Amino acid sequence: MKMLTLSTRTGTDRPTLRIALGLFALAAMLCAYRLHTLAPLSEWARALVAPDPLDARQLLLHDSAFPRIAVCLLCGAALGLAGAVMQHVLRNPLAEPTTLGVFPGAYLAVAVATVFAPSWLDAGRELVALAGAGLALALTLAIAARRGLSTLSLILGGMIVNLCCSATSLALAILYYDKLELLNVWCGGAMAQQDWHVAGGLLIRFVPCLACIGVLMRPLSALDAGDDVAMGLGVPLRATRALALGITLLITAFVVSAVGVVGFVGLGAPALARLAGARRLRDRMIWAPCLGAALLWLADDIAQALSGTRGVLVPTGAVTAFVGAPLMLALIPRLRRNVARPAAATSTPRPAMRAIDHAGMPSRAIAICVSLTLLALALSIGVSRDAHGWHVDTAAYVGSVLDLRMPHAIAALSVGVLLALAGAILQRMTANPMASPDLLGLSAGGTLGVTLALFASQAPDARVLLEGCALGCAATLGVLLVVARRTAQSPDALLLAGLAITTLLQGVSTLAMASGNPRLMVLLNLLVGSTYGVTPWMAACVAAFAAVALAGVPLIRRWLDIAPLGAPVARSLGLDVASCRLVLVAWSALMTMAATLVVGPLSFAGLIAPHIARSLGARRPLALLYASAAIGACMLCVSDWLARWVMFPRDMPAGVIASLIGSGYLIVRMIARDTHDA
């Protein structure tokens, strides 16, 4: 992916300096106000250096308040630095520590230990989290190693591991909600401290990592010139990427093992630095840690204030989005692509994103995908499970339950088609393998609408939840289209705007989850997607929409064939780039919105299905979209069927099963076969 540049009249560092100083000033003022309630300013210096052992206020400052500030600054700076290096190495502005599966791996390890082996936690939750993060990283590198640790293979490998770990964690959270309820606080960042042990340990670990990154600055800077030029300068690409990613992910693992999962900082701090004017790698290496430290410190101050007034323990990680996402949205209009980038600086073309140099997927393969989809529909309707095991239902029995099973199956098929089409369009238009429907913010908007409906209504029923979801999606779509107009439909700007909206809205849902309200189990099931509430008329409506979407695919074929070539080439071929991008984004958003209204945020299919289609040989737009639609429909239909019966008599949300099926397939395929098309 092309790197991003900024068009500003001011110096490179001035906007970044103003933002960093503003965040630090706000954090310092809030912190000073809060600490003043514990002890007057005149006692702070003594409490920091030599507290009176008989003064409880000074001891509280020395052993809790001041260490917590130090941990926030260290962790924020470390995550900002790790995110900046990762985005640079992977050449992707959406990359962050979560990209390569470190956060989900750490959380899954702690969740598994909590449920099945509590004795593992006796030695400390930190060691378990560190081991989980290491295993996730090892699996990611094993997937990417077969393809030379290229940027695309690392992104895809991390994405697959991320989805697999997240889906397994969600399944555990649903099955063992009572045991993992308190783990949600740690998942959002447990910043509370009892002494200086954690801060000192983090500092000792971070200093060598920082020194190693300093040594790598010269070869990392050479990557800006492209792989071919960097190799010509004698830079060992594989070793440089592996070492840089290993160090940054080690930093991330240290943070996770110490304070838990702190989201958004690793993505938001480098993005803010870049949006504010830090063009060069050296500038980003300086300003991303500063912004990360200020962002996390301010978020922690706000979290403590909210916890004190509401009586609810608010996770710090949930608040970071409230601080950083509005800043990202305000700065995104400054973003533009560097369309004049010289050809010599362009990295090696990505096979999965080439526009017109490959043959399309054979029609026979598409026919196989469609046949598998029909087989999945037959399984969903005619095969079930009871106390005696699996069996094929008789025709008479199928006829008696057809009105119950058919709406679920049709809804799953249709939603799979819509999400897969939306994901394929976004990935093709932006040339970004991480683009997916959930990055538009529609799923998060629908979730927020459902959350507000749950808490605002005395007796929320299906109609109230559907109305809340529709209002949330519509409001989010309006904001996204306004941002698209202000940024001239730049693909990177749209993705960053959608990501900012998503994290902001997810922060509200996370705060609701932290409230401990008994209605949260309904929200938890909706968050992972299910067809439980689908009615016949809802299934008919979404099926009609899916049919219209499939019929409209040939109309956008030429746009998707030309769009990945870049705006200058597209304009030279007579394509109105801005209008085409707006139509494609709006169409993808409408398809995502329709799917979210029916089954909730089941966006995994939109991310995984296009990758599976490309791995099977679908290159050209028409083949890619139709193959993705068939794969998405088959995946969600099978997932919905398994969700009803695999743990009989208990149910599982289809989103969890879909993630496990899709990510498991890609893991096996990418490790087992050394192909060129992953």
LOROKE-461096 format. One line per 2 residues: number of its first residue (from 1); their letters; for each residue x, y, z of C-alpha. Coordinates in steps of 0.05 Angstrom, whole numbers, plus 5000, padded with zeros to 4 digits. Layout:
! LOROKE-461096
NUM	a	X:Y:Z | ... $
***
This chain:
! LOROKE-461096
1	mk	5000:5000:5000 | 5023:5070:4985 $
3	ml	5044:5108:5046 | 5005:5170:5065 $
5	tl	5028:5242:5062 | 4998:5307:5086 $
7	st	4985:5374:5054 | 4999:5427:5106 $
9	rt	5029:5497:5105 | 5059:5491:5173 $
11	gt	5122:5457:5195 | 5121:5383:5202 $
13	dr	5127:5383:5278 | 5084:5443:5297 $
15	pt	5015:5411:5291 | 5039:5347:5324 $
17	lr	5071:5388:5380 | 5007:5426:5393 $
19	ia	4966:5363:5396 | 5016:5328:5442 $
21	lg	5021:5388:5488 | 4945:5396:5489 $
23	lf	4935:5323:5508 | 4989:5326:5562 $
25	al	4960:5391:5590 | 4890:5362:5594 $
27	aa	4916:5299:5627 | 4959:5338:5676 $
29	ml	4901:5383:5696 | 4853:5326:5707 $
31	ca	4906:5287:5745 | 4924:5347:5788 $
33	yr	4852:5359:5806 | 4842:5286:5825 $
35	lh	4906:5282:5865 | 4891:5347:5901 $
37	tl	4831:5312:5933 | 4880:5262:5963 $
39	ap	4934:5310:5988 | 4954:5383:5978 $
41	ls	5006:5401:5926 | 5058:5416:5980 $
43	ew	5059:5343:6001 | 5068:5313:5931 $
45	ar	5144:5317:5928 | 5152:5285:5996 $
47	al	5101:5231:5979 | 5139:5215:5915 $
49	va	5209:5212:5946 | 5201:5194:6020 $
51	pd	5129:5185:6042 | 5111:5186:6115 $
53	pl	5095:5114:6134 | 5042:5139:6182 $
55	da	5007:5184:6131 | 4956:5143:6091 $
57	rq	4948:5199:6039 | 5022:5201:6023 $
59	ll	5026:5125:6020 | 4967:5125:5972 $
61	lh	5002:5175:5927 | 5069:5139:5930 $
63	ds	5045:5067:5921 | 4984:5076:5877 $
65	af	4974:5144:5843 | 5044:5159:5820 $
67	pr	5061:5088:5797 | 4995:5087:5758 $
69	ia	5016:5151:5721 | 5084:5122:5706 $
71	vc	5053:5057:5679 | 5005:5097:5635 $
73	ll	5061:5138:5606 | 5106:5078:5594 $
75	cg	5052:5034:5564 | 5024:5090:5520 $
77	aa	5093:5107:5493 | 5110:5034:5481 $
79	lg	5045:5020:5444 | 5053:5083:5402 $
81	la	5124:5064:5383 | 5103:4992:5368 $
83	ga	5045:5015:5324 | 5089:5064:5286 $
85	vm	5142:5011:5270 | 5089:4960:5251 $
87	qh	5053:5007:5204 | 5119:5026:5171 $
89	vl	5143:4954:5163 | 5077:4928:5138 $
91	rn	5064:4991:5096 | 4993:4993:5121 $
93	pl	4961:5051:5160 | 4911:5002:5192 $
95	ae	4965:4958:5223 | 4971:4956:5299 $
97	pt	4993:4905:5352 | 4926:4870:5344 $
99	tl	4942:4859:5270 | 4990:4801:5284 $
101	gv	4947:4769:5337 | 4986:4788:5400 $
103	fp	4929:4818:5439 | 4877:4764:5422 $
105	ga	4929:4709:5436 | 4944:4737:5505 $
107	yl	4871:4744:5523 | 4854:4674:5498 $
109	av	4910:4643:5539 | 4886:4677:5603 $
111	av	4813:4658:5588 | 4831:4585:5576 $
113	at	4872:4584:5640 | 4815:4617:5679 $
115	vf	4764:4566:5656 | 4802:4501:5650 $
117	ap	4867:4508:5689 | 4863:4560:5745 $
119	sw	4927:4532:5775 | 4966:4561:5716 $
121	ld	4949:4630:5743 | 4982:4616:5810 $
123	ag	5050:4636:5781 | 5019:4701:5754 $
125	re	4972:4720:5700 | 5028:4758:5666 $
127	lv	5066:4694:5648 | 5004:4662:5618 $
129	al	4989:4724:5577 | 5061:4728:5553 $
131	ag	5059:4655:5532 | 4994:4665:5494 $
133	ag	5021:4726:5458 | 5084:4688:5439 $
135	la	5045:4628:5412 | 5000:4674:5370 $
137	la	5061:4709:5342 | 5096:4643:5327 $
139	lt	5035:4619:5288 | 5032:4684:5249 $
141	la	5105:4679:5231 | 5097:4606:5212 $
143	ia	5041:4624:5163 | 5081:4682:5134 $
145	ar	5148:4647:5130 | 5125:4603:5072 $
147	rg	5121:4667:5031 | 5184:4702:5052 $
149	ls	5153:4744:5108 | 5125:4791:5057 $
151	tl	5081:4848:5082 | 5018:4818:5053 $
153	sl	5032:4749:5082 | 5045:4778:5151 $
155	il	4981:4819:5148 | 4939:4759:5125 $
157	gg	4972:4712:5175 | 4960:4759:5233 $
159	mi	4889:4773:5211 | 4874:4698:5209 $
161	vn	4905:4685:5277 | 4869:4746:5304 $
163	lc	4801:4722:5280 | 4813:4651:5305 $
165	cs	4834:4673:5375 | 4778:4725:5380 $
167	at	4725:4675:5359 | 4749:4623:5409 $
169	sl	4749:4676:5464 | 4678:4696:5447 $
171	al	4656:4624:5450 | 4687:4617:5519 $
173	ai	4655:4682:5541 | 4586:4657:5522 $
175	ly	4594:4587:5551 | 4629:4610:5616 $
177	yd	4603:4681:5625 | 4603:4676:5701 $
179	kl	4676:4655:5704 | 4701:4706:5654 $
181	el	4659:4766:5675 | 4716:4798:5715 $
183	ln	4765:4784:5659 | 4731:4838:5617 $
185	vw	4761:4891:5662 | 4831:4864:5649 $
187	cg	4814:4860:5575 | 4801:4935:5575 $
189	ga	4866:4952:5611 | 4877:4942:5686 $
191	ma	4919:5003:5704 | 4911:5001:5780 $
193	qq	4978:4994:5816 | 5000:4976:5887 $
195	dw	5074:4994:5883 | 5129:5012:5834 $
197	hv	5144:4940:5815 | 5106:4940:5749 $
199	ag	5132:5008:5727 | 5204:4989:5743 $
201	gl	5198:4922:5707 | 5168:4955:5645 $
203	li	5224:5007:5643 | 5278:4953:5648 $
205	rf	5246:4914:5591 | 5232:4973:5546 $
207	vp	5302:5004:5546 | 5337:4947:5508 $
209	cl	5279:4943:5459 | 5284:5018:5446 $
211	ac	5359:5011:5435 | 5348:4955:5384 $
213	ig	5297:4998:5346 | 5348:5054:5345 $
215	vl	5399:5008:5313 | 5348:4988:5260 $
217	mr	5329:5060:5241 | 5375:5063:5180 $
219	pl	5350:4998:5147 | 5279:5015:5166 $
221	sa	5285:5083:5133 | 5311:5048:5070 $
223	ld	5245:5011:5064 | 5212:5076:5044 $
225	ag	5247:5070:4977 | 5214:5003:4962 $
227	dd	5238:4932:4967 | 5280:4932:4903 $
229	va	5317:4996:4922 | 5327:4973:4994 $
231	mg	5356:4907:4970 | 5402:4945:4923 $
233	lg	5427:4984:4982 | 5444:4920:5018 $
235	vp	5386:4917:5067 | 5366:4845:5085 $
237	lr	5291:4852:5078 | 5269:4788:5113 $
239	at	5317:4796:5171 | 5299:4870:5180 $
241	ra	5224:4857:5178 | 5228:4797:5224 $
243	la	5273:4833:5275 | 5232:4897:5275 $
245	lg	5166:4860:5282 | 5196:4814:5335 $
247	it	5218:4874:5377 | 5153:4912:5371 $
249	ll	5111:4851:5386 | 5156:4836:5446 $
251	it	5142:4907:5470 | 5068:4894:5461 $
253	af	5071:4828:5498 | 5105:4863:5556 $
255	vv	5048:4913:5559 | 4994:4859:5555 $
257	sa	5027:4817:5608 | 5032:4877:5655 $
259	vg	4966:4915:5647 | 4923:4874:5600 $
261	vv	4895:4892:5532 | 4896:4967:5517 $
263	gf	4865:4979:5449 | 4868:5037:5400 $
265	vg	4933:5068:5425 | 4977:5027:5379 $
267	lg	4935:5048:5320 | 4912:5117:5341 $
269	ap	4978:5147:5363 | 5017:5134:5298 $
271	al	4956:5154:5257 | 4950:5220:5295 $
273	ar	5024:5233:5286 | 5019:5221:5212 $
275	la	4955:5261:5203 | 4985:5319:5242 $
277	ga	5046:5324:5197 | 5099:5273:5218 $
279	rr	5120:5250:5148 | 5188:5219:5160 $
281	lr	5200:5155:5199 | 5245:5191:5248 $
283	dr	5190:5241:5263 | 5138:5186:5273 $
285	mi	5186:5149:5319 | 5189:5211:5363 $
287	wa	5117:5236:5361 | 5078:5170:5362 $
289	pc	5105:5150:5431 | 5092:5221:5457 $
291	lg	5020:5220:5432 | 5011:5149:5457 $
293	aa	5034:5167:5527 | 4990:5230:5529 $
295	ll	4930:5193:5500 | 4933:5136:5550 $
297	wl	4946:5182:5609 | 4886:5226:5592 $
299	ad	4842:5165:5580 | 4861:5136:5647 $
301	di	4845:5202:5682 | 4776:5202:5650 $
303	aq	4765:5129:5666 | 4781:5141:5740 $
305	al	4734:5201:5741 | 4677:5160:5710 $
307	sg	4690:5102:5757 | 4685:5149:5816 $
309	tr	4620:5182:5796 | 4582:5122:5769 $
311	gv	4604:5069:5817 | 4626:5025:5759 $
313	lv	4697:5004:5744 | 4709:5033:5675 $
315	pt	4765:5001:5635 | 4818:5050:5612 $
317	ga	4822:5018:5543 | 4749:5033:5531 $
319	vt	4761:5108:5541 | 4821:5115:5494 $
321	af	4774:5115:5434 | 4734:5173:5464 $
323	vg	4798:5214:5466 | 4833:5194:5402 $
325	ap	4776:5179:5353 | 4749:5251:5351 $
327	lm	4819:5277:5339 | 4828:5228:5281 $
329	la	4761:5249:5250 | 4781:5323:5256 $
331	li	4849:5311:5223 | 4827:5262:5168 $
333	pr	4807:5318:5119 | 4880:5337:5117 $
335	lr	4898:5270:5087 | 4913:5257:5014 $
337	rn	4950:5204:4976 | 5018:5216:4948 $
339	va	4998:5204:4876 | 5064:5228:4849 $
341	rp	5104:5173:4882 | 5159:5151:4835 $
343	aa	5154:5083:4805 | 5221:5063:4832 $
345	at	5196:5071:4902 | 5137:5027:4893 $
347	st	5141:4961:4929 | 5135:4894:4895 $
349	pr	5064:4885:4868 | 5019:4845:4912 $
351	pa	4992:4785:4876 | 4927:4786:4915 $
353	mr	4913:4858:4895 | 4936:4862:4822 $
355	ai	4882:4891:4779 | 4883:4862:4709 $
357	dh	4944:4818:4699 | 4913:4751:4719 $
359	ag	4861:4708:4688 | 4795:4703:4722 $
361	mp	4772:4645:4764 | 4749:4587:4722 $
363	sr	4673:4581:4716 | 4678:4509:4740 $
365	ai	4706:4531:4806 | 4650:4582:4815 $
367	ai	4600:4526:4799 | 4632:4484:4853 $
369	cv	4624:4541:4903 | 4551:4549:4884 $
371	sl	4540:4473:4890 | 4571:4474:4960 $
373	tl	4524:4531:4978 | 4463:4490:4956 $
375	la	4490:4431:4995 | 4497:4475:5057 $
377	la	4424:4496:5048 | 4402:4423:5044 $
379	ls	4442:4407:5107 | 4411:4466:5144 $
381	ig	4341:4444:5127 | 4345:4368:5129 $
383	vs	4399:4347:5179 | 4394:4357:5254 $
385	rd	4415:4327:5320 | 4379:4301:5382 $
387	ah	4397:4261:5444 | 4414:4201:5400 $
389	gw	4462:4238:5354 | 4461:4265:5283 $
391	hv	4409:4241:5233 | 4375:4259:5167 $
393	dt	4304:4282:5179 | 4246:4250:5143 $
395	aa	4208:4289:5091 | 4147:4292:5135 $
397	yv	4186:4321:5193 | 4222:4371:5148 $
399	gs	4155:4394:5123 | 4130:4406:5194 $
401	vl	4190:4449:5214 | 4204:4481:5147 $
403	dl	4172:4547:5167 | 4221:4550:5226 $
405	rm	4285:4528:5192 | 4277:4560:5123 $
407	ph	4278:4634:5147 | 4342:4621:5186 $
409	ai	4376:4588:5127 | 4353:4640:5076 $
411	aa	4375:4696:5122 | 4444:4665:5132 $
413	ls	4453:4654:5057 | 4432:4725:5040 $
415	vg	4473:4758:5094 | 4534:4718:5072 $
417	vl	4524:4744:5001 | 4517:4817:5023 $
419	la	4576:4817:5070 | 4622:4780:5022 $
421	la	4604:4829:4966 | 4616:4888:5011 $
423	ga	4683:4861:5034 | 4706:4844:4963 $
425	il	4687:4913:4938 | 4723:4949:4994 $
427	qr	4786:4906:4988 | 4788:4915:4913 $
429	mt	4774:4989:4914 | 4825:5006:4969 $
431	an	4876:4953:4950 | 4879:4937:5025 $
433	pm	4873:4864:5047 | 4850:4887:5116 $
435	as	4790:4926:5091 | 4724:4895:5113 $
437	pd	4652:4918:5123 | 4661:4929:5198 $
439	ll	4713:4983:5183 | 4657:5027:5155 $
441	gl	4628:5032:5225 | 4559:5007:5206 $
443	sa	4564:4945:5250 | 4587:4987:5309 $
445	gg	4531:5037:5296 | 4479:4982:5296 $
447	tl	4509:4953:5360 | 4506:5022:5393 $
449	gv	4434:5030:5372 | 4416:4962:5402 $
451	tl	4454:4980:5466 | 4416:5045:5474 $
453	al	4350:5010:5460 | 4366:4957:5513 $
455	fa	4378:5009:5567 | 4326:5060:5545 $
457	sq	4266:5013:5541 | 4233:4981:5601 $
459	ap	4216:4918:5563 | 4257:4915:5499 $
461	da	4229:4867:5448 | 4252:4848:5378 $
463	rv	4217:4908:5346 | 4251:4958:5393 $
465	ll	4319:4927:5382 | 4309:4928:5307 $
467	eg	4290:5001:5308 | 4350:5018:5351 $
469	ca	4396:4981:5304 | 4366:5016:5243 $
471	lg	4374:5085:5274 | 4446:5070:5295 $
473	ca	4464:5046:5225 | 4430:5104:5191 $
475	at	4465:5156:5235 | 4532:5123:5224 $
477	lg	4521:5121:5149 | 4505:5195:5149 $
479	vl	4570:5212:5186 | 4610:5167:5140 $
481	lv	4582:5200:5077 | 4597:5270:5105 $
483	va	4669:5249:5118 | 4673:5218:5049 $
485	rr	4652:5283:5017 | 4702:5324:5057 $
487	ta	4759:5278:5039 | 4742:5270:4965 $
489	qs	4730:5196:4976 | 4803:5179:4989 $
491	pd	4805:5104:5004 | 4854:5111:5061 $
493	al	4816:5169:5090 | 4751:5130:5087 $
495	ll	4781:5070:5121 | 4812:5112:5176 $
497	ag	4747:5150:5185 | 4707:5085:5189 $
499	la	4758:5057:5238 | 4754:5119:5281 $
501	it	4677:5116:5281 | 4680:5041:5297 $
503	tl	4726:5048:5356 | 4687:5107:5383 $
505	lq	4621:5071:5380 | 4651:5006:5407 $
507	gv	4676:5046:5466 | 4605:5062:5485 $
509	st	4586:4988:5481 | 4646:4969:5522 $
511	la	4625:5018:5577 | 4556:4987:5575 $
513	ma	4588:4918:5583 | 4626:4943:5644 $
515	sg	4562:4965:5679 | 4543:4893:5699 $
517	np	4471:4901:5676 | 4435:4833:5670 $
519	rl	4411:4852:5600 | 4483:4847:5575 $
521	mv	4475:4773:5556 | 4426:4796:5501 $
523	ll	4478:4846:5477 | 4534:4794:5480 $
525	nl	4495:4747:5434 | 4481:4804:5386 $
527	lv	4553:4825:5384 | 4574:4759:5354 $
529	gs	4515:4754:5307 | 4459:4704:5304 $
531	ty	4396:4687:5264 | 4354:4672:5326 $
533	gv	4308:4733:5317 | 4297:4727:5242 $
535	tp	4225:4726:5219 | 4199:4703:5151 $
537	wm	4188:4774:5126 | 4258:4794:5148 $
539	aa	4287:4734:5111 | 4247:4752:5048 $
541	cv	4270:4825:5050 | 4344:4809:5058 $
543	aa	4339:4755:5004 | 4310:4805:4955 $
545	fa	4365:4855:4972 | 4418:4801:4961 $
547	av	4388:4784:4893 | 4390:4858:4873 $
549	al	4462:4862:4897 | 4483:4802:4855 $
551	ag	4447:4829:4794 | 4484:4895:4801 $
553	vp	4554:4864:4802 | 4565:4870:4727 $
555	li	4550:4945:4730 | 4610:4959:4774 $
557	rr	4657:4910:4741 | 4695:4963:4701 $
559	wl	4703:5008:4762 | 4734:4953:4803 $
561	di	4779:4933:4745 | 4808:5003:4740 $
563	ap	4804:5031:4812 | 4865:4992:4840 $
565	lg	4910:5022:4786 | 4908:5089:4822 $
567	ap	4871:5155:4813 | 4916:5184:4757 $
569	va	4911:5122:4713 | 4836:5115:4727 $
571	rs	4824:5187:4706 | 4864:5178:4643 $
573	lg	4818:5120:4625 | 4757:5164:4633 $
575	ld	4735:5142:4703 | 4705:5194:4750 $
577	va	4744:5170:4810 | 4709:5210:4864 $
579	sc	4638:5192:4842 | 4656:5119:4833 $
581	rl	4687:5114:4902 | 4626:5148:4933 $
583	vl	4578:5100:4899 | 4620:5039:4918 $
585	va	4626:5060:4990 | 4552:5077:4995 $
587	ws	4532:5011:4963 | 4578:4971:5009 $
589	al	4551:5009:5069 | 4479:4995:5050 $
591	mt	4494:4920:5042 | 4529:4919:5110 $
593	ma	4471:4957:5141 | 4420:4908:5114 $
595	at	4460:4849:5140 | 4469:4882:5208 $
597	lv	4395:4896:5215 | 4379:4822:5204 $
599	vg	4432:4783:5242 | 4476:4834:5277 $
601	pl	4551:4848:5265 | 4571:4785:5227 $
603	sf	4626:4821:5189 | 4676:4763:5192 $
605	ag	4649:4735:5127 | 4662:4801:5092 $
607	li	4735:4798:5112 | 4749:4724:5102 $
609	ap	4707:4705:5040 | 4746:4749:4990 $
611	hi	4812:4720:5015 | 4787:4649:5006 $
613	ar	4762:4667:4936 | 4830:4696:4917 $
615	sl	4865:4635:4945 | 4822:4592:4899 $
617	ga	4843:4634:4838 | 4791:4690:4832 $
619	rr	4829:4751:4807 | 4784:4791:4760 $
621	pl	4728:4832:4793 | 4669:4793:4765 $
623	al	4698:4726:4786 | 4721:4753:4853 $
625	ly	4654:4782:4872 | 4612:4722:4851 $
627	as	4660:4672:4882 | 4663:4713:4947 $
629	aa	4587:4716:4948 | 4581:4640:4940 $
631	ig	4635:4628:4993 | 4603:4677:5042 $
633	ac	4535:4647:5033 | 4561:4576:5042 $
635	ml	4603:4596:5103 | 4546:4630:5140 $
637	cv	4495:4577:5122 | 4540:4521:5149 $
639	sd	4557:4564:5209 | 4484:4577:5225 $
641	wl	4469:4502:5219 | 4528:4483:5264 $
643	ar	4511:4537:5313 | 4443:4505:5325 $
645	wv	4466:4433:5332 | 4540:4426:5346 $
647	mf	4532:4437:5421 | 4461:4410:5426 $
649	pr	4420:4425:5468 | 4458:4492:5475 $
651	dm	4463:4542:5418 | 4524:4581:5394 $
653	pa	4522:4646:5355 | 4536:4636:5281 $
655	gv	4589:4690:5281 | 4635:4649:5325 $
657	ia	4628:4587:5282 | 4638:4628:5218 $
659	sl	4703:4657:5244 | 4729:4590:5266 $
661	ig	4712:4558:5199 | 4741:4613:5156 $
663	sg	4804:4626:5196 | 4816:4551:5205 $
665	yl	4811:4539:5130 | 4859:4594:5114 $
667	iv	4909:4572:5167 | 4911:4501:5139 $
669	rm	4915:4525:5067 | 4970:4577:5079 $
671	ia	5014:4530:5119 | 5002:4467:5079 $
673	rd	5012:4496:5010 | 5068:4541:4986 $
675	th	5026:4576:4933 | 5034:4645:4903 $
677	da	4963:4667:4910 | 4953:4675:4986 $
***
